[in-house]
Amino acid sequence: MVRVLVLTHGRFGHELLAVAEKILGPVSGIDVMSNEERSALQLAEDVRRWLDSGAASDASNRSAGVPAAMILIDDQGGSCATAALCAEADRPTAIVIGGLNLAMLLGLILWRESLEPQELADRLVEKGRQAIIRIEPPV
């Protein structure tokens, strides 16, 4: 099962995971990190440490050519995205996905044990897009 880091601005990631747990029950194996009170350099270093913390358990995935970790961020152009890409650049073992929403997080929790990381990433991106629609009032 792929390791997951939810990396967001403020408390967004913590609150999103709390909502997911209210819907699905307790969730394990998903770490949450915020950019709060961290410079871009500090945030990138913290993400590097997170990536390194799972290096031993990720070794079998890497040797098989499978990404060992997934980082879900809230905004593709913000400090969290920059930190994730900088941290991951010299150890390309993580899939980074931007635009995190509740539908994606619920999908991740439900599918991460049954899908390979690349397929999981593709499904999460599609699920996130499907959740973004304009809702019209009833006529």
N, C-alpha and C positions, 0 to 999 in steps of 0.2 A: 504494500500500500504506500502510495506517495506521501511524503511529509508535506505539510501545508503551513504556510505563513500568511496570515491576513495582515496586510500592511496598509494602514490608512491614516488619514488626517484626524486629529483629535480623538474622540472616543467612538467614532463611527464603527470601527471594526469590533470593539468590545460590545457595543450595543447591538450590532447586527448578529453577532454570535449568540448573545443573550436571547434575542427574538427567535432565532433558529432553534435554540434549546427549548424555548417555550412551546414551539410547534412540534418538534421531533423528540424531545427528551434530552438527557445529558449527552454531550458529545466529547469524545476524547481525541487527542492527536492533532488538534488544530491550534497553532500558536497565534497569538495576536500581538502586534506591535504598533505603536503610534509614533507619529513624528513630533508629538508634543514635547516641547522643551529640549529638542535635539537639533543641532545644526545639521546641514546636509551631510557633512563629513561624518559626524557622529552616527547619524542614521545609517549611512552606508556601512560603517564599521560594525554596527550592531547586526545588520543583515548578514555581513560576512561571517560574524561569529555564529549566527544562527545556522548558516549554511555549513560551517565547519563543525558545529556541534553534532551533526548527523552524519559526518563523513564516514565513520566506520559502518554504520547501518546502511548507508547509501552505496557502499562499494560494490555489492553484487549487482545493483541496478546499473551503475556506471559501466561495469565490465560487460554487461549485456547491451550497452548502448541505449539504455532507457533512462530518461530524466529521473533524477532522484528526489526532486523537490518541486513544489509549485508555490509561487508567490502571487497572491491575489491582491491587487491594489485598487483603490477607489477612483483615481484620476490618472489617465494615461500621460498627462503632461506635467504633473506636479512633482513635489519633492520626494514623495514616496516612490514614484516611478523612477526618478533619477537615481535614488539610492539603490533600488532593487537592481537596476541595469548596471550601475557601477560595481556593486558587490558581486554580481553574477558574471561580469565580463571576463574575469580571469579564472573562473571556475564554471564553465558552461554546463552545469548539471541541473539547472532549474528552468522551469517554464514560468514565464511572467505573463500574467493576464490582467489587463486594465478594465475599469468600468464595473467593478464589483457591485452587485445588487443582491437582494434577498433571494431571488429565484436561483441565481448562480450558487449561492452558498448552500441552499437547500439541496440543489442538484449534486453539489460536491459531496455533501454528507451522505446522500443516498447512493451515489454511484462509485465513490472512490475505492471501495473494496472490490468491485467487479470489473472495472475498466482499466486498461493500461493508461499510463499518464498522457500520452499523445491523444488518444481517443477521448479521454476524460476532458482534456483541455478544449478540444473541438466541441464537445457536447456542452460544456459550460459557456463558451462564447455564444453558441446558438441559443441556449436557454436564456442567457442575459438579453440577447437581442429580441427574443420572442416576448419577453416581459415588458419591453418598452413599446407602448402603444398609446395612441391618442384615444381616450375614452369619451365617447359622445353621449350626451344625455338622451334618455329615451324620447322618442317622438310621440 
